[in-house]
Amino acid sequence: MKTLKKLASIATVAISMTFGGVAAAETIVVGGKNFTEQQLLTSMTAQYLRAEGYDVDTRAGMGSAVLRSAQENGQVDIYWEYTGTGLIVYNDVKEKLGRQEGYEKVRELDMEKGLVWLDPSDANNTYALAMQASEAEAMGIETLSDMATAINNGKELVLASNAEWYAREDGYRPFAKAYDFKLPRDQIKRMDSGLTYSALKEGQVDVALVFATDGRIPAFDFVLLEDDRNFFPDYAVTPVIRQETLEENPELEEQLNKLSGLLDNEVMARLNARVDVERQDIGEVARNFLAEHDLI
C-alpha cells in the first residue's frame, strides 16, 4: 500500500513537471495555527501520514484567518479546526447550538465551500475561567454562577483576560450579561493570553481566562469553573480536509478519524503540559504519542 502510494506520487510529479503544473496532488499539505496545541496536532498528523506512506509538507504556525484562507484556496489540505470557531468566525452563526447540533451545522455549511469536517474528537478547547483550586474551595466557588454571586455580594475579584476576548462580541460583555454581574474596569486586567496563567499562579489576579485543554491548568493546580449557564460554545477539535483531497485519497477519512478518536481534554492537556511546562520538543512529544498508540 505504502509503496503504491509512493509510486503514484512519483508518477504524478513527473506528469506535473511535464505539463508545467503545480505541486503533485499526492503531496498532502498539513497546516496548523501558531500555538502549542495546534503545533502538536500538525506534527502528529504529519508524522502519522508519513508513516502511512504519504508525501507530506507542513505549514505550521499560521494565523487562524490566514490558515483558513489557505485551505479554502487549496494551499493547505488538512488542519485541525474548532467547531465554535468554524461556526462563529467563518460562518457567522450567532445562535446557541449544542455540541452535536453545532458540529452538524458547521459540517453542512463548510461542505458548500469544499471543506469536509471529519469526526470530532472529545477534546473541547473552549474558553473557560479558572481559579487557584485552594482559593476557589476557600470561597465556595465551583461554578460561574457562584463567581457572579460572590461579585454581586461585594467580593473584590480581579479578572485576567486577553484583549481579544475582552473586546469580542461573544466575549466578556455578553458573558457578564449572561451571568448578571459587572466588574469595575480596574478589576479587569487585559494581557496576552499566555500571561493570564502566570498572573493567576502568582496571585496577581483571582480569576483568569484560559483554554480548557491547556496543560498549565493541572500543572498549576487550577480549577475550571463550571459554565452552568452554557455560555461558552463547544470548540471540539476536529480534522478538516479539502473535499478534493479526500476524493483523491479516500483512505484519509478512516486514518484521520482514528487519530481524532484518541484525543480528549485529558490527553491534550497532558501533551500540552509536556511542551509548555516540561519544555519537551514538540516533534518528540507528538512522535511518542503516536508510538504509544502504534500509529508509527
C-alpha positions as a printed NumPy array, in Angstrom:
array([[  0.   ,   0.   ,   0.   ],
       [  2.708,   2.454,   1.017],
       [  4.884,   1.502,  -1.963],
       [  1.982,   2.042,  -4.335],
       [  1.313,   5.483,  -2.86 ],
       [  4.935,   6.491,  -3.33 ],
       [  4.994,   5.204,  -6.914],
       [  1.768,   7.101,  -7.621],
       [  3.296,  10.231,  -6.124],
       [  6.41 ,   9.908,  -8.316],
       [  4.244,   9.456, -11.396],
       [  2.162,  12.489, -10.508],
       [  5.271,  14.617, -10.047],
       [  6.523,  13.543, -13.479],
       [  3.199,  14.459, -15.103],
       [  3.084,  17.765, -13.272],
       [  6.61 ,  18.653, -14.406],
       [  5.822,  17.646, -17.976],
       [  2.846,  19.98 , -18.203],
       [  4.312,  22.764, -16.097],
       [  1.785,  22.175, -13.307],
       [  1.976,  22.937,  -9.612],
       [  2.999,  20.592,  -6.79 ],
       [  1.891,  16.971,  -7.039],
       [ -1.614,  16.217,  -5.877],
       [ -0.243,  13.311,  -3.834],
       [  1.694,  15.721,  -1.621],
       [ -0.549,  16.315,   1.388],
       [ -0.116,  19.754,   2.947],
       [ -0.878,  19.774,   6.674],
       [ -1.395,  23.197,   8.217],
       [ -1.643,  24.463,  11.769],
       [ -2.093,  27.578,  13.881],
       [  0.534,  29.303,  15.989],
       [  0.037,  27.916,  19.495],
       [  1.191,  24.776,  21.265],
       [ -1.848,  22.556,  20.803],
       [ -2.022,  23.302,  17.094],
       [  1.695,  22.767,  16.621],
       [  1.351,  19.392,  18.321],
       [ -1.578,  18.418,  16.101],
       [  0.31 ,  19.497,  12.981],
       [  3.371,  17.465,  13.919],
       [  1.288,  14.477,  14.996],
       [ -0.708,  14.442,  11.762],
       [  2.323,  14.908,   9.522],
       [  4.322,  12.147,  11.214],
       [  1.359,   9.772,  11.174],
       [  0.603,  10.307,   7.485],
       [  4.262,   9.953,   6.532],
       [  4.277,   6.613,   8.354],
       [  1.249,   5.651,   6.258],
       [  3.248,   6.323,   3.099],
       [  2.132,   9.824,   2.085],
       [  4.418,  12.593,   0.943],
       [  3.655,  15.336,   3.451],
       [  4.5  ,  19.02 ,   3.606],
       [  3.69 ,  21.172,   6.634],
       [  2.61 ,  24.782,   7.073],
       [  2.787,  25.227,  10.834],
       [  2.477,  28.364,  12.948],
       [ -0.032,  30.228,  10.777],
       [ -2.56 ,  32.791,  11.916],
       [ -6.113,  31.471,  12.126],
       [ -7.626,  33.599,   9.344],
       [ -4.621,  33.067,   7.061],
       [ -4.772,  29.314,   7.589],
       [ -8.47 ,  29.125,   6.843],
       [ -7.994,  31.192,   3.682],
       [ -5.107,  28.951,   2.615],
       [ -7.306,  25.868,   2.926],
       [-10.173,  27.455,   1.009],
       [ -7.695,  28.434,  -1.725],
       [ -6.249,  24.928,  -1.968],
       [ -2.849,  25.735,  -0.448],
       [ -3.477,  23.615,   2.662],
       [ -5.186,  20.228,   2.522],
       [ -5.73 ,  19.374,   6.184],
       [ -5.721,  21.136,   9.511],
       [ -7.472,  20.799,  12.87 ],
       [-10.164,  23.383,  13.488],
       [-12.553,  24.054,  16.361],
       [-16.308,  23.782,  15.849],
       [-17.024,  27.045,  17.664],
       [-14.505,  28.921,  15.524],
       [-15.904,  27.39 ,  12.353],
       [-19.425,  28.413,  13.283],
       [-18.908,  31.868,  14.77 ],
       [-15.865,  33.229,  12.948],
       [-16.099,  31.653,   9.497],
       [-19.84 ,  31.133,   9.099],
       [-21.225,  33.973,  11.235],
       [-23.606,  31.687,  13.154],
       [-24.89 ,  33.547,  16.206],
       [-27.422,  31.092,  17.622],
       [-26.512,  28.882,  20.567],
       [-26.096,  25.287,  19.43 ],
       [-25.313,  22.103,  21.33 ],
       [-22.232,  20.021,  20.626],
       [-23.721,  17.663,  18.034],
       [-26.005,  20.277,  16.514],
       [-23.119,  22.723,  16.162],
       [-20.909,  20.1  ,  14.534],
       [-23.61 ,  19.137,  12.039],
       [-24.272,  22.799,  11.224],
       [-20.641,  23.709,  10.533],
       [-20.15 ,  20.488,   8.57 ],
       [-23.135,  21.378,   6.376],
       [-22.073,  24.995,   5.829],
       [-18.443,  24.206,   5.05 ],
       [-19.351,  21.36 ,   2.71 ],
       [-20.7  ,  24.05 ,   0.402],
       [-17.19 ,  25.554,   0.381],
       [-15.486,  22.27 ,  -0.469],
       [-14.325,  21.553,   3.091],
       [-15.162,  18.318,   4.913],
       [-15.327,  18.095,   8.694],
       [-14.411,  14.568,   9.765],
       [-15.185,  13.018,  13.158],
       [-14.819,  15.487,  16.041],
       [-12.552,  14.47 ,  18.896],
       [-13.63 ,  14.558,  22.53 ],
       [-11.173,  17.411,  23.114],
       [-13.12 ,  20.624,  23.664],
       [-10.709,  23.556,  23.761],
       [-13.298,  26.114,  24.72 ],
       [-12.807,  29.317,  26.649],
       [-13.088,  28.859,  30.402],
       [-12.478,  30.771,  33.615],
       [-10.103,  29.301,  36.17 ],
       [ -9.124,  29.945,  39.775],
       [ -6.464,  28.553,  42.034],
       [ -8.035,  25.381,  43.413],
       [ -7.326,  26.307,  47.032],
       [ -8.826,  29.793,  46.645],
       [-11.936,  28.52 ,  44.872],
       [-12.5  ,  25.974,  47.625],
       [-11.989,  28.548,  50.356],
       [-14.548,  30.877,  48.734],
       [-17.002,  28.086,  47.947],
       [-16.887,  28.879,  44.229],
       [-17.453,  25.932,  41.898],
       [-19.484,  27.458,  39.073],
       [-19.546,  30.708,  37.147],
       [-22.851,  31.483,  38.856],
       [-21.076,  31.132,  42.207],
       [-18.459,  33.593,  40.998],
       [-21.123,  36.056,  39.845],
       [-22.924,  35.786,  43.192],
       [-19.69 ,  36.47 ,  45.067],
       [-19.055,  39.569,  42.945],
       [-22.609,  40.824,  43.402],
       [-22.256,  40.324,  47.172],
       [-19.251,  42.642,  47.245],
       [-16.345,  40.233,  46.818],
       [-13.491,  42.025,  45.024],
       [-12.3  ,  39.56 ,  42.402],
       [ -9.739,  40.614,  39.795],
       [-10.095,  39.006,  36.363],
       [ -7.312,  38.463,  33.834],
       [ -8.443,  38.384,  30.207],
       [ -6.718,  38.567,  26.863],
       [ -7.527,  41.69 ,  24.865],
       [ -9.349,  39.793,  22.133],
       [-11.902,  38.107,  24.406],
       [-12.487,  41.322,  26.331],
       [-13.477,  43.118,  23.112],
       [-15.216,  40.311,  21.191],
       [-18.943,  40.451,  20.548],
       [-19.184,  36.988,  22.082],
       [-16.66 ,  37.815,  24.815],
       [-16.614,  39.491,  28.219],
       [-19.579,  41.853,  27.902],
       [-22.196,  39.304,  26.768],
       [-20.656,  36.826,  29.225],
       [-21.109,  39.25 ,  32.137],
       [-24.637,  39.967,  30.958],
       [-25.483,  36.253,  30.752],
       [-24.29 ,  35.729,  34.338],
       [-25.742,  39.053,  35.558],
       [-22.677,  40.659,  37.153],
       [-20.432,  43.623,  36.491],
       [-16.807,  44.198,  37.412],
       [-15.31 ,  47.689,  37.745],
       [-12.837,  48.411,  34.954],
       [ -9.894,  48.442,  37.383],
       [-10.693,  44.838,  38.342],
       [-10.219,  43.59 ,  34.777],
       [ -6.601,  43.158,  33.705],
       [ -6.048,  42.772,  29.95 ],
       [ -2.889,  40.971,  28.868],
       [ -1.515,  38.431,  26.409],
       [ -3.187,  35.024,  26.598],
       [ -0.113,  33.248,  27.966],
       [  0.291,  35.772,  30.779],
       [ -3.134,  35.066,  32.27 ],
       [ -1.809,  31.731,  33.566],
       [  1.256,  33.19 ,  35.27 ],
       [ -0.784,  36.074,  36.692],
       [ -3.186,  33.61 ,  38.304],
       [ -0.409,  31.316,  39.507],
       [  1.431,  34.233,  41.143],
       [ -1.737,  35.569,  42.788],
       [ -1.8  ,  38.817,  40.822],
       [ -5.419,  38.082,  39.841],
       [ -8.185,  35.916,  41.29 ],
       [ -9.767,  34.587,  38.086],
       [ -8.222,  34.062,  34.66 ],
       [ -9.459,  33.405,  31.163],
       [ -7.902,  30.137,  29.951],
       [ -8.334,  27.493,  27.281],
       [ -9.822,  24.268,  28.586],
       [ -7.154,  21.901,  27.236],
       [ -4.144,  23.956,  28.319],
       [ -1.595,  21.82 ,  30.167],
       [ -0.861,  24.557,  32.68 ],
       [ -4.298,  24.116,  34.271],
       [ -3.484,  20.805,  36.007],
       [  0.224,  21.665,  36.306],
       [ -0.506,  24.873,  38.244],
       [ -3.346,  23.318,  40.276],
       [ -6.062,  25.49 ,  38.755],
       [ -9.714,  24.541,  38.739],
       [-12.105,  25.362,  35.896],
       [-15.339,  26.989,  36.989],
       [-18.349,  25.139,  35.63 ],
       [-20.177,  27.011,  32.876],
       [-23.567,  26.191,  34.402],
       [-25.484,  28.506,  32.058],
       [-23.747,  27.084,  28.972],
       [-22.483,  30.421,  27.743],
       [-19.323,  29.216,  26.03 ],
       [-19.833,  27.386,  22.732],
       [-18.306,  23.987,  22.111],
       [-14.875,  24.036,  20.486],
       [-14.443,  20.387,  19.54 ],
       [-11.034,  19.791,  17.945],
       [-11.764,  18.292,  14.509],
       [ -9.754,  17.386,  11.408],
       [-10.955,  19.362,   8.374],
       [ -9.912,  18.324,   4.871],
       [-10.469,  19.691,   1.402],
       [-13.115,  17.64 ,  -0.407],
       [-10.91 ,  17.358,  -3.491],
       [ -8.055,  15.958,  -1.392],
       [-10.369,  13.444,   0.257],
       [-11.74 ,  12.298,  -3.095],
       [ -8.176,  11.683,  -4.306],
       [ -7.213,   9.944,  -1.052],
       [-10.412,   8.421,   0.428],
       [ -8.483,   6.36 ,   2.97 ],
       [ -7.579,   9.609,   4.759],
       [-11.044,   9.694,   6.332],
       [-10.545,   6.484,   8.28 ],
       [ -6.967,   7.37 ,   9.166],
       [ -7.729,  10.859,  10.485],
       [-10.836,   9.665,  12.301],
       [ -8.687,   7.073,  14.051],
       [ -6.348,   9.796,  15.28 ],
       [ -9.249,  12.036,  16.286],
       [-10.742,   9.223,  18.343],
       [ -7.651,   9.153,  20.575],
       [ -7.965,  12.782,  21.703],
       [ -9.85 ,  14.21 ,  24.649],
       [ -9.316,  17.055,  27.133],
       [ -7.152,  14.984,  29.461],
       [ -4.923,  13.751,  26.633],
       [ -4.454,  17.198,  25.102],
       [ -3.793,  18.817,  28.49 ],
       [ -1.121,  16.198,  29.196],
       [  0.543,  16.661,  25.798],
       [  0.36 ,  20.463,  26.03 ],
       [  1.929,  20.332,  29.505],
       [  4.877,  18.306,  28.215],
       [  5.66 ,  21.197,  25.9  ],
       [  4.655,  24.267,  27.935],
       [  5.61 ,  23.056,  31.412],
       [  8.25 ,  20.329,  30.92 ],
       [  9.762,  22.073,  27.874],
       [  9.923,  18.931,  25.739],
       [ 10.316,  19.162,  21.969],
       [  7.002,  19.304,  20.092],
       [  8.055,  16.769,  17.474],
       [  9.242,  14.354,  20.152],
       [  6.024,  14.658,  22.155],
       [  3.968,  14.012,  19.02 ],
       [  6.144,  11.079,  17.988],
       [  5.954,   9.446,  21.425],
       [  2.168,   9.734,  21.444],
       [  1.894,   8.111,  18.023],
       [  4.263,   5.33 ,  19.037],
       [  2.297,   4.733,  22.229],
       [ -0.778,   4.042,  20.089],
       [  1.051,   2.034,  17.417],
       [  0.452,   4.646,  14.717],
       [  4.115,   4.822,  13.707]])
